[in-house]
Amino acid sequence: MGRRKGEPKETVAVRLTPDARIKINQIKLSRARSAAFNGSRRSFTNSLIIEHAIHMYHKQWDISLKHPDTCGACGQKRLY
C-alpha cells in the first residue's frame, strides 16, 4: 500500500511569513470546499498549493515573454 508512485520530487524548505501562511490556508479551505461540492474527497496540501501557484506564475511569465502585447493573466490584447 502507500502512495502511488509519481514523478520524483525534491524536498525544499520554504520560509513563509504568517500572512502567507494565512493565505495558503484560505486557498486550501476554498479548494477543499469546491472539491467536496463536486463530490471529490481530494485533500490539498501546502505543497500542492505552492506548486500550483508556481505553475500559474510561470505560465503568465512565459506568455508575457513570447507575446509582449498579450496579458499573461487573462490572455487579452493590451491596449497601449
BELJO-V179942 format. One record per residue. PSI is psi in whole degrees, -180 to 180 (NA if undefined). OMEGA is omega as a letter, one per 40 degrees, with the letter a starting at -180 (none if undefined). D_LAST is the distance of its C-alpha to the last C-alpha in Angstrom with 1 decimal. Layout:
PSI | OMEGA | D_LAST
PSI | OMEGA | D_LAST
This chain:
-158 | a | 56.8
-170 | a | 53.9
154 | i | 50.3
149 | i | 49.1
124 | i | 48.3
-163 | i | 44.5
147 | a | 42.5
142 | a | 43.6
151 | i | 41.9
135 | i | 42.0
128 | a | 42.9
138 | i | 40.5
130 | i | 41.0
128 | i | 38.0
125 | a | 38.3
146 | i | 36.5
161 | i | 36.4
-35 | i | 38.1
-42 | i | 34.9
-39 | i | 33.6
-41 | i | 37.0
-44 | a | 36.7
-41 | i | 33.3
-43 | i | 34.7
-38 | i | 37.7
-43 | i | 35.7
-43 | i | 33.8
-46 | a | 37.1
-41 | i | 38.7
-45 | i | 35.9
-40 | a | 36.1
-42 | i | 39.9
-43 | a | 39.9
-43 | i | 37.5
-41 | i | 39.7
-38 | i | 42.9
-35 | i | 41.6
3 | i | 41.1
8 | a | 44.6
147 | i | 43.8
24 | a | 45.6
138 | i | 43.2
145 | a | 43.0
132 | a | 40.0
167 | i | 40.4
-40 | a | 38.4
-43 | i | 38.0
-42 | a | 36.5
-44 | a | 34.0
-41 | i | 32.9
-43 | i | 32.8
-41 | i | 30.6
-40 | i | 28.2
-43 | i | 28.1
-41 | i | 27.5
-45 | i | 24.6
-44 | a | 23.0
-40 | i | 23.7
-46 | i | 22.2
-43 | a | 18.9
-43 | a | 19.0
-45 | i | 20.1
-41 | a | 17.4
-34 | i | 14.7
-44 | a | 16.7
-36 | a | 17.4
85 | a | 14.0
-19 | a | 11.2
7 | a | 8.6
138 | i | 10.9
129 | a | 11.8
-26 | a | 15.3
-46 | a | 16.8
-15 | i | 16.2
4 | a | 15.2
155 | i | 12.5
140 | i | 9.5
141 | i | 6.2
118 | a | 3.8
NA | none | 0.0
